Amino acid sequence: MRSDIIKKGFDKAPHRSLLRATGLKDEDFDKPFIGIANSYIDIIPGHFFLHEYGEIVKEAIREAGGVPFVFNTIGVDDGIAMGHEGMLYSLPSREIIADSMETVMNAHQLDAMICIPNCDKIVPGMIMGALRINVPTVFVSGGPMAAGHKKDGTPIDLATAFEAVGEHAEGNITDEELYDIECNACPSGGSCSGMFTANSMNTLCEAMGIALPGNGTVLAMTPERIAMVKKAAKRIVELAKEDNPSKNNLRNILNEKAVHNAFVVDMAMGGSSNTVLHMLAIAKEAEVDFDITKINEIAKNVAHIAKISPSLTTVHMDDINKAGGVNAVMNEVSKRGGMLHLDNPTVTGETIGERIADAKILDENIIHTNENAYSPVGGLSILFGNLAEEGAVVKTAGIDPSMRQFKGKAICFNSQPEAIAGIMGHKVKAGDVVVIRYEGPKGGPGMQEMLAPTSLIMGMGLGQSVALITDGRFSGATRGASIGHVSPEAAEGGLIALIEDGDEIELDVDAHLLQLNVDYEILEQRRLHFKPYKNEVKSKWLKRYQLLVSNASNGATLKTEL
């Protein structure tokens, strides 16, 4: 066992002495040592109950013959951090999570690991850290939140609350109606109830085979979820006890085929645009060469068969679970042939193909068939053009058909707060393209999410007449013609920095085009006189991050060599 280095031999008497101080007995030193990476934190609705899951996992590991060691990672609630300087820390927290896991697991040479994430940056951060450690690993998330309901029974969620701010600003809803939404949009613990980034990543854990079936859809804080947590804990001990446990190391499961499968499911379910950012980073940690251009090829061959909030506000993760879950989606996708790697292994021992073989769609109003798909192509698209030479990302699943091709006049803002003030001050009109720049990984720094401005645009009734582009990114709750991850970003000299108010910007989702329609000679003249805008950065951590981070098309990963 890997942990023998801290517990076997006469020279490890001091090490065993310290371990005995934690409660270990003689019989424990022949058992596998299992790390439990828990993301419990009180301020995040998807995480405040995870200490209870940690205790359940500890007990189940003991019963299965392992020795559990819980340690915690940090977490940022993107919704609470939204719209102020706190959001600068959200994406960088992914790196802290990965680094902290690598530190604890490798410093103590633990044999295997079970990861308990739930929300946004925490899921990919844990996956990235686990790939570095590369021991047998099982993921079991906290689970999604139930949908909320207004007093009249209308289903609502966090996206409803953000869009209600714009509606209230326009005088379209009363104080009482806003308060009703505020009090009922998030009714319980769990990751926010739509196909936002957290639930997107938790479903992709199923697609990659690193979690148990139901990981992305079974509601949090339910008996069914508790049973899954116990089963995952038992399974990690079984993996650690096998004669050749290294064959179960995470990179043997999360490999090139798994990354491909994740993007296939992402397309079928219309996941958050953030999944592109995170999966590119995960691919790098897995040492998988995955070019961003492959995403459009996958999208072309995968039908979009499940629409979930924010793309369809009446459908939430619990509805997907009742309709057959991710397995049913994957089984239906597999019928088109050749897109899923069905022979790839999973942490539960069977292949992906064996796992989904008997899955059935139980409600075709929720999960459509390929023949009755919402779209014959996937729900995400990578755009290219002079504005995005290295790519930009749009969640096509959330775009009104009338906005798939759009030309508009630019109105430029050099920060998200400036944009919010401009939108609320009615500077943005129908036919405009809002440009928010210097909010990329390096420029922000930290690549803020833009849920506040996109929600204002929707709430103010401009969703079918205004597009938005940014070198920042969006919450999974964003919908509309919102194009993010524009690379190169403004802070590294990307063309987005040279746009001026009134310039024509062209968007064509079907042609994968994002173009600034300004003559080359004019742009060259602008570049000669260009002085980049710089956000003031006071934080020592964010300054270090700014020096090391790559752009979004490279997963916003940190450089390890200068």
SULGIGI-V847174 format. One line per field, one symbol per residue. ss: DSSP state (H for helix, E for strand, - for the rest). phi: phi as a letter, one per 30 degrees, with the letter a starting at -180 (. if undefined). burial: b if it has 16 or more other ideal C-beta (glycine too) atoms within 10 Angstrom, else e. Layout:
ss=???
phi=???
burial=???
This chain:
ss=---HHHH--HHHHHHHHHHHH----HHHHH--EEEEEE-----------HHHHHHHHHHHHHHH--EEEEEE-----HHHH---HHHHHHHHHHHHHHHHHHHHHHHH---EEEEE---HHHHHHHHHHHHHH--EEEE----E---EE-----EE-HHHHHHHHHHHH-----HHHHHHHHHH------E-----HHHHHHHHHHH---E-------E---HHHHHHHHHHHHHHHHHHH---HHHHEHHHH--HHHHHHHHHHHHHH----HHHHHHHHHHHH--------HHHHHHH---E-E----------HHHHHH--HHHHHHHHHH----------E-----EHHHHH----------E-------E-----EEEEE--EEEEEEE-HHH--HHH-EEEEEEEEE--HHHHHHHHH-------EEEEE------------E-HHHHHHHHH-------EEEE--E--------EEEEEE--HHH--HHHH-----EEEEE----EEEE---HHHHHHHHH-----------HHHHHHHHHE--HHH---E----
phi=.ededcbcjddcedddddddddjdcedddccdccdcdcceaddcedbdcddddedddedddeddjcccbdbccdabddddddibddddcddededddddddedddddchddabccbcacgdddddddddddddhcebbcbddjdddddbdedjddbaeeeddddddddddidbdeddddededbdbdadkdedcdddededdddddddicbdejecbdedhbedddddeddddddddeddddebdddceeddcdcdddddeddddeddciddddddedddddedddhcdbdeddddddedcbddcbcbeddbdccbdddddddkidedddddddddiidcdddddbddjcdedddcecdbdcbddccddedcddadbddbbccblddbdcjbcbdddccdedcdbabacdbcbcadeddedddddidcbejdcdccbibdeddedjhedcddddddeddcicdcbbcbbaddbbddddbjdccbiebddedciddedcdbejddccbbddchcbbcdbeeddddddddcdbddbddccddddddeedcdcdddcihdddcbc
burial=bbbeebbeeeeeeeebeebeeeebeeebbebbbbbbbbbbbeebbbbebbbebbebbbebbbebebbbbbbbbebbbbbebbbeeebbbbbbbbbbbbbbbbebbeebebbbbbbbbbbbbbbbbbbbbbbbbbbbbbbbbbbbbbbbeeeeeebbbbbbbbbbbbbbeeeebeeeeeebbeebbbbbbbbbbbbbbbbbbbbbbbbbbbbbbbbbbbbbbeeebbebbbebbbbbbbbbbeeebeebbbbebbbebbbbbbbbbbbbbbbbbbbbbbbbbbbbbbebebebeebbebbebbbbbbbbbbbbbebbbbbbbebbbbbbbbbbbbebeebbbbebbbbbeebbbebbeebebeeeebbbeeeebbbebbbbbbbbbebbebbbbbbbbbbeeebbebebebbbbbbbbebbebbbeeebeeebbbbbbbbbbbbbbbbbbbbbbbbbbbbbebbbbbbbbbbbbbbbbbbbbbbbbbbbbbbbebbbbbbeeebebbbebeebbbbbebeeeebeeeeeeeeeeebeeeeebbeebbebbbbbbbbbbbeeee
